Amino acid sequence: MDLEAQIQLLIDNAPRDGITPNLISAISPALRAIAQKLRYSQYYILQSSEGNWVVTTLSNRTNPGLEKRVVYAFPTIQDVSLISTAGLDPQMLTKIVPATHILFQLVALQPVDSIVFLETPGQTTHTFEVRRSELEKLMQQQLRKMRSPKPIPPDIA
């Protein structure tokens, strides 16, 4: 599914609250810009039987007190076992999710610091990390563009 179709699906499935569909439209350039940097248009996400995404806490090797919480996004279902033994747990499921939907969810996943996209099947060395703080900053920029009044052309008279 191409990025435009993914974004349209996000908009179509958004709550009809008069705000969310417009918000998704407004931030779609940020979602698209990051998704275009990814190698695949959809990834597998490991989740619990309740539908919660599996979060992995990583510790810094040189500073063990420094931790970050990540969700891994896998290019193939077989790659889940490269990172996590949770993939072998019958209570865990893998779900294929469009890239823009993963990015959109990142903002809602408050305890999660990053999504780590594995970009080469069979390998854990080639990854693309998207930090929630960076994504939020991009989205804020998009929202400011939408709110800022259009400058009045100097030759209006």
C-alpha positions, -999 to 999 in steps of 0.1 A, spaced: 0 0 0 15 33 -10 19 62 15 -10 83 2 -33 53 6 -19 47 41 -26 83 52 -61 82 36 -68 50 57 -57 68 88 -80 97 80 -109 73 71 -105 53 104 -101 84 126 -128 92 151 -154 115 135 -149 142 162 -144 171 139 -108 173 150 -88 141 144 -93 137 106 -81 173 101 -52 168 125 -41 138 106 -43 157 73 -23 185 89 5 162 101 5 140 71 35 157 55 56 149 86 44 112 85 51 110 48 86 126 50 97 100 76 80 71 60 97 79 26 131 73 44 121 37 53 129 8 30 94 -8 34 59 5 33 48 -19 61 64 -37 90 56 -64 115 50 -53 151 50 -78 180 20 -74 203 4 -91 232 -28 -110 229 -46 -78 242 -32 -59 213 -6 -39 232 27 -34 213 57 -51 229 81 -25 244 118 -33 249 138 -14 274 174 -8 262 203 1 285 233 21 275 264 -1 276 286 27 289 260 42 312 236 14 324 214 40 342 206 55 308 176 36 294 152 41 265 120 22 256 116 11 220 92 -8 198 108 -28 171 94 -29 136 104 -59 115 106 -62 77 95 -99 77 77 -121 102 108 -143 105 129 -113 117 109 -111 150 130 -140 164 162 -120 157 155 -96 185 129 -111 208 122 -145 223 87 -131 229 80 -140 193 81 -176 203 55 -170 231 21 -183 220 5 -153 238 23 -129 215 11 -121 180 27 -103 151 7 -78 131 16 -62 98 11 -24 101 16 3 75 46 25 82 26 57 85 3 41 111 34 30 131 46 65 131 12 79 140 10 55 169 44 65 182 30 98 194 3 80 214 27 55 230 37 78 258 62 54 275 79 47 242 110 68 232 116 54 197 105 30 170 134 10 157 128 -1 121 149 -31 110 157 -24 74 175 -55 62 158 -89 65 179 -114 85 201 -86 101 199 -65 131 227 -41 122 209 -19 96 182 0 115 164 33 112 154 48 145 126 74 148 125 92 181 92 103 194 106 137 203 118 143 167 85 132 152 66 154 176 88 184 167 81 177 129 43 175 136 44 207 156 61 225 127 33 212 104 6 224 128 22 258 131 22 261 93 -15 253 92 -23 279 119 0 307 108 -19 333 88 -9 336 52 13 367 47 -4 396 29 12 402 -4 30 436 -6 13 444 -39 -22 438 -27 -34 474 -35 
